[in-house]
Structures are given as C-alpha cells and as structure tokens.
C-alpha cells in the first residue's frame, strides 16, 4: 500500500506552529505533497527540511513569502524534476516531480502542483489560463510516459457543482468558470486521468470540501470548495481505497487530503 497526503499549508512556518508536522508524523504516509510553502530554504527549520523519517524536496518561489511546493518522501527518488520549463511559471515555484524506476514494482512519479488562483483580478485569471494551456500537454506527456503518476495539489478549480457549496453564485467567479471546469473535464475524459477522491466517493457533497474562505463564517458553516485533488493515471487510481479529508485540527485554510493506494 502507498499512502499519499496532499496539503496546501498557506505557509509552512504557520502550519508547523499549528501542529502540522506533529500530525504528519503520526500518519505513516509514504509521501506528503505540500503547496504554498511561502518560504525559502533559509526560512525553514531542520524539521521542515527533513522531518524524521523523510527527505524533503522543494521548489521555492523567487518571491519571498509566496507560493512554493514540496514533497516529503520516505523513498529515495531516482530523479527529481523541479519546474515545468517555463520561466514565468517556474519563478512562482509551482511544480516538483519525484520519479522512481521501481516503487512497489512500478515505475512511478509523485507530483506536487500548485496551480495559480485567478481570484485577485483579471490579470491573474489570464495568467491562470496561460498556465492551464501549457500544463495540459505536460499532463498528456506524463500520461504517455509509462509511469504510474499521482499529481497532488491545489488545482484552484472546483470541477463539478457537487464540489462547492454555493455553486449557483460562483458560475462567473474564478475557480468555477466554465472554461476551467471544461479543462478539468478534458483531463479526465479525453486524457484519461482519474480523480482518485471521486473514485472512492463519487457522490459526496458537503463532506468533500478541502478549502474554506477566511471571510464570513465559511468554516463554521461549511461553505467550502473542493479544490485539492489527487489526479492519477488509471492503474494506480483504480486501487484507491481509503480517503480522508482531515478537519479535526486546522493547520491552514485548506484541509489535508489523504488517500491510500493498494498498489
């Protein structure tokens, strides 16, 4: 079995102060994929860089206190790919991939991804569309690579109406735009990727959310969005069994998503 966690931390230092690393150590996960580090290497404590039992791999944003992704791994990768090869995207620290030639008998890749948000204005929405356009052929190539792949992360898109509370009022808002939703549909239907959470829980609504706004009383009222995913190639995705969105403690405005794969 492989256990994989995806967690947008909204700042690794803040999340660590709230107990994230302590909680993580109890989960016995093989991989913990992180988004929104909001830190550079010099800002990180030793336990943030190499927690007990893990090695940390990171793609930091150039801008201080912004973005950044990482993976804590119990397994030694054969190759680490940092960035997508586009200068503007890579400057924001949005992609890291750990490649394995033999993990549980399979060639595998574990990815931590942080797609941009477009909610701050039209300029950033256009950046988001540009990243989506360039990431799509990368997903196509990953699918054809011969590796089993798990792309963990904050995709900043709620795919279906069941994936957010107020879907009617968000049809014209970033994260639930028709173009964004159609793009994700194509990833699943045309490219053949799987949404591992939906493989296990095809019909959940209020229980599926992974992010809540800090405004209003979104957390208390469970006015949430499902924007954190583990998107997989079919073989590993079809072995997904136990899924958990952990809400007993709050480390961030997101909740960690844990999925077990019986591979």
C-alpha positions as CSV (number, residue, x, y, z in Angstrom):
1,X,0.0,0.0,0.0
2,X,1.0,3.6,-0.7
3,X,-0.4,6.4,1.5
4,X,-0.2,9.9,0.0
5,X,-1.2,13.2,1.6
6,X,-1.7,16.5,-0.2
7,X,-1.8,19.6,1.9
8,X,-1.8,23.3,1.0
9,X,-0.2,24.8,4.1
10,X,-0.8,28.5,3.4
11,X,2.7,28.9,4.9
12,X,4.8,26.0,6.2
13,X,6.0,28.0,9.2
14,X,2.5,28.9,10.2
15,X,1.3,25.3,9.7
16,X,4.2,23.9,11.7
17,X,3.3,26.3,14.5
18,X,-0.2,24.9,14.4
19,X,1.0,21.3,14.7
20,X,1.1,20.1,11.1
21,X,4.4,18.3,11.3
22,X,3.4,16.6,14.6
23,X,0.2,15.4,13.0
24,X,2.0,14.4,9.8
25,X,4.4,12.1,11.7
26,X,1.5,10.1,13.0
27,X,0.0,9.4,9.6
28,X,2.6,6.9,8.3
29,X,2.4,8.4,4.8
30,X,4.9,7.5,2.1
31,X,4.6,10.9,0.5
32,X,3.4,14.2,1.8
33,X,2.9,16.7,-1.1
34,X,2.9,20.4,0.0
35,X,1.7,23.6,-1.6
36,X,2.1,27.2,-0.6
37,X,5.3,26.9,1.4
38,X,5.5,30.7,1.5
39,X,9.2,30.3,2.5
40,X,12.7,29.9,1.0
41,X,15.3,27.4,2.2
42,X,16.8,29.9,4.6
43,X,13.4,30.3,6.3
44,X,13.0,26.6,7.0
45,X,13.9,24.8,10.2
46,X,15.7,21.5,10.1
47,X,12.4,19.6,10.8
48,X,10.7,21.4,8.0
49,X,13.5,20.5,5.6
50,X,14.0,16.9,6.7
51,X,11.3,15.7,9.1
52,X,12.2,12.5,11.0
53,X,11.9,9.5,8.5
54,X,11.5,11.8,5.5
55,X,13.6,13.7,3.0
56,X,12.2,17.0,1.7
57,X,12.4,18.1,-1.9
58,X,11.3,21.7,-2.7
59,X,10.6,24.1,-5.5
60,X,10.7,27.6,-3.9
61,X,9.2,30.7,-5.5
62,X,11.6,33.5,-6.3
63,X,9.4,36.0,-4.5
64,X,9.8,35.8,-0.7
65,X,6.8,34.6,1.3
66,X,5.0,33.4,-1.8
67,X,3.8,30.1,-3.4
68,X,6.3,27.2,-3.4
69,X,5.8,23.4,-3.4
70,X,7.5,20.4,-1.9
71,X,7.3,16.7,-1.2
72,X,8.3,14.9,1.9
73,X,9.3,11.3,0.8
74,X,10.1,8.1,2.7
75,X,11.6,6.8,-0.6
76,X,14.7,7.8,-2.4
77,X,13.8,9.0,-5.9
78,X,15.8,8.2,-9.0
79,X,15.2,11.7,-10.4
80,X,13.8,15.0,-9.2
81,X,12.3,17.4,-11.7
82,X,11.9,21.0,-10.5
83,X,9.6,23.2,-12.6
84,X,7.9,22.8,-15.9
85,X,10.5,24.5,-18.0
86,X,8.6,27.8,-18.4
87,X,10.4,30.7,-16.8
88,X,7.3,32.6,-15.7
89,X,5.7,29.6,-14.2
90,X,8.8,28.3,-12.6
91,X,9.6,31.6,-11.0
92,X,6.5,31.1,-8.9
93,X,7.5,27.6,-7.6
94,X,4.5,25.6,-8.8
95,X,5.8,22.1,-9.8
96,X,8.0,19.4,-8.4
97,X,8.1,15.7,-9.6
98,X,9.8,12.7,-7.9
99,X,10.5,9.9,-10.3
100,X,11.0,6.3,-9.3
101,X,12.2,3.4,-11.6
102,X,10.9,0.8,-9.1
103,X,8.5,1.7,-6.4
104,X,6.3,-1.2,-5.3
105,X,7.3,-2.9,-8.6
106,X,6.2,0.0,-10.8
107,X,7.7,3.0,-12.5
108,X,6.1,5.9,-10.7
109,X,6.1,9.7,-10.5
110,X,4.8,11.7,-7.5
111,X,4.0,15.3,-8.2
112,X,3.2,18.3,-6.1
113,X,1.3,21.0,-8.0
114,X,0.1,24.5,-7.2
115,X,-2.0,26.0,-10.0
116,X,-2.5,29.8,-9.8
117,X,-5.6,31.4,-8.5
118,X,-7.3,34.0,-10.6
119,X,-9.5,35.4,-7.9
120,X,-7.4,38.6,-7.3
121,X,-8.3,40.1,-10.7
122,X,-8.5,39.7,-14.5
123,X,-4.7,39.8,-14.9
124,X,-4.1,36.8,-12.7
125,X,-7.0,35.0,-14.3
126,X,-5.3,35.4,-17.6
127,X,-2.1,34.0,-16.0
128,X,-4.1,31.1,-14.8
129,X,-5.5,30.4,-18.2
130,X,-1.9,30.6,-19.7
131,X,-0.6,28.1,-17.1
132,X,-3.5,25.7,-17.8
133,X,-2.9,25.9,-21.5
134,X,0.7,24.9,-21.1
135,X,0.2,22.3,-18.4
136,X,-2.3,20.3,-20.5
137,X,0.2,18.9,-22.9
138,X,2.5,18.2,-20.0
139,X,-0.2,16.1,-18.5
140,X,-0.6,14.4,-21.8
141,X,3.1,13.6,-21.9
142,X,3.1,12.3,-18.3
143,X,0.2,10.0,-19.1
144,X,2.2,8.6,-22.0
145,X,5.4,8.3,-20.0
146,X,4.9,4.7,-18.9
147,X,4.9,5.8,-15.3
148,X,2.1,5.5,-12.8
149,X,1.6,9.1,-11.7
150,X,-0.1,10.9,-8.9
151,X,-0.5,14.6,-9.3
152,X,-1.3,16.0,-5.8
153,X,-2.1,19.6,-5.2
154,X,-4.2,22.7,-5.1
155,X,-5.7,23.0,-8.6
156,X,-7.7,26.1,-7.7
157,X,-10.7,24.7,-9.6
158,X,-13.9,23.1,-8.3
159,X,-14.8,20.7,-11.1
160,X,-18.5,19.9,-10.6
161,X,-21.5,21.5,-8.8
162,X,-21.1,19.0,-6.0
163,X,-17.6,20.3,-5.3
164,X,-18.6,23.6,-3.8
165,X,-21.4,24.9,-1.6
166,X,-22.6,27.9,-3.4
167,X,-22.2,26.8,-7.0
168,X,-25.0,28.9,-8.4
169,X,-23.5,32.1,-7.1
170,X,-20.0,31.2,-8.3
171,X,-20.6,30.5,-12.0
172,X,-18.8,33.7,-13.0
173,X,-16.1,33.5,-10.4
174,X,-12.5,32.2,-10.7
175,X,-12.3,28.6,-9.7
176,X,-15.7,27.7,-11.1
177,X,-15.6,29.3,-14.6
178,X,-17.0,27.2,-17.4
179,X,-13.6,27.3,-19.1
180,X,-11.8,26.0,-16.0
181,X,-14.4,23.2,-15.4
182,X,-14.3,22.1,-19.1
183,X,-10.5,22.0,-18.9
184,X,-10.7,19.6,-16.0
185,X,-13.3,17.5,-17.7
186,X,-11.0,17.1,-20.7
187,X,-8.2,16.0,-18.4
188,X,-10.4,13.2,-17.1
189,X,-12.5,12.3,-20.2
190,X,-10.0,13.0,-23.1
191,X,-6.7,12.4,-21.5
192,X,-7.9,9.5,-19.3
193,X,-6.7,10.7,-15.9
194,X,-8.7,9.8,-12.7
195,X,-9.9,11.9,-9.8
196,X,-9.0,9.5,-7.0
197,X,-11.2,11.0,-4.4
198,X,-14.2,10.7,-6.7
199,X,-13.2,7.1,-7.5
200,X,-13.8,6.3,-3.8
201,X,-16.6,8.9,-3.0
202,X,-18.5,9.5,-6.3
203,X,-21.5,11.2,-4.7
204,X,-20.3,13.2,-1.7
205,X,-21.1,16.9,-1.5
206,X,-20.7,18.8,1.8
207,X,-18.1,16.2,3.1
208,X,-15.8,16.7,0.1
209,X,-14.6,20.3,0.7
210,X,-10.9,21.0,1.2
211,X,-10.8,24.8,1.3
212,X,-12.9,27.4,3.2
213,X,-12.6,31.2,2.9
214,X,-11.4,33.1,5.9
215,X,-14.2,35.5,5.4
216,X,-17.7,35.3,6.8
217,X,-18.2,32.1,8.8
218,X,-17.3,29.8,5.9
219,X,-15.5,27.2,8.1
220,X,-18.2,27.2,10.8
221,X,-21.0,26.9,8.2
222,X,-19.0,24.5,6.0
223,X,-19.3,26.9,3.0
224,X,-16.4,25.2,1.2
225,X,-14.8,24.2,-2.1
226,X,-13.1,21.0,-3.2
227,X,-10.0,22.4,-5.0
228,X,-7.4,20.0,-3.7
229,X,-7.0,16.8,-5.7
230,X,-5.0,13.6,-6.2
231,X,-5.2,13.2,-10.0
232,X,-3.8,9.8,-11.1
233,X,-3.1,7.5,-14.0
234,X,-5.7,4.8,-14.2
235,X,-3.9,1.8,-12.8
236,X,-3.0,3.3,-9.5
237,X,-6.1,5.4,-9.3
238,X,-8.3,2.4,-9.6
239,X,-6.6,0.9,-6.5
240,X,-7.6,4.0,-4.4
241,X,-9.3,2.8,-1.2
242,X,-9.5,4.8,2.0
243,X,-9.8,8.6,1.6
244,X,-9.8,11.2,4.4
245,X,-10.1,14.9,4.5
246,X,-8.8,15.8,7.9
247,X,-10.7,18.5,9.7
248,X,-10.2,17.8,13.4
249,X,-7.4,20.4,13.5
250,X,-6.9,23.4,11.3
251,X,-3.3,23.9,10.0
252,X,-4.4,26.2,7.1
253,X,-7.4,27.4,5.2
254,X,-7.1,24.1,3.4
255,X,-7.6,20.6,4.9
256,X,-5.1,17.7,4.2
257,X,-6.3,15.1,1.7
258,X,-5.1,11.5,2.4
259,X,-5.6,8.6,0.0
260,X,-4.4,5.0,0.3
261,X,-3.5,3.1,-2.9
262,X,-3.3,-0.7,-2.8
263,X,-0.6,-0.9,-5.3
